[in-house]
Amino acid sequence: MSVEHLEVLVEEPSMEAFLRTLLPKLQPVVSFQIYSHQGKGDLLQRLAQRLEGYAHWLPPSWRILVIVDRDDDDCTALKSTLEHLARGTGLVTRTSARGAPYAIVNRLAIEELEAWYFGDWGAVREVYPRVSPHVPRQAKYRVPDAIAGGTWEAFERILRKAGYFRTGLRKGEAARLIAAEMDPPFNRSGSFQVFRATLAEIGAS
């Protein structure tokens, strides 16, 4: 049975704004609804209850996608927490299905959504043309998923240096505008490409 709809749970409004613009480009044949929370803690606190609700009525042609920032958490431990919460509701995750049909996929943005912006600096410069084109060549930004010290803070510093967001980064605005300019196959963030492959798999199932 082909997938017809995707329920997406994210931790904050900026990821929602990003995905509302990007998902139609990545998976135009699947409808979706996005639910944002007031941070990672809020999402994790509410997740078991939300998934319990889905477990009672989720149609076979629907999938659930949970996306959280890794931040400073251990990748394996955070992913294990997400998998444990899903299994406790009886929902089959992609990881546990081992190739069989599944209901839910857990994905991490490493370390944060803004790493995905560093992965497509050309998209950033389309929106904010005064930023330096040489940022991806600097050692500390060369690997988007390995940027240390807070990815959104680094992103904000670069934009403020170029004269943007002098009163602070407007995350939702940046997310929406940058997503519109992204060229997904060429994004250099490894976690973004895992996310993109997941959507391709969902659309093909």
Secondary structure, 3 states (H helix, E strand, C coil): CCCCEEEEEECCHHHHHHHHHHHHHHCCCCEEEEECCCCHHHHHHHHHHHHHHHHHHCCCCEEEEEEEECCCCCHHHHHHHHHHHHHCCCCCEHHHHCCCCCCEEEEEECCCHHHHHHCCHHHHHHHCCCCCCCHHHCHHHCCHHHCCCCHHHHHHHHHHHCCCCCCCCCHHHHHHHHHHHCCHHHCCCHHHHHHHHHHHHHHHC
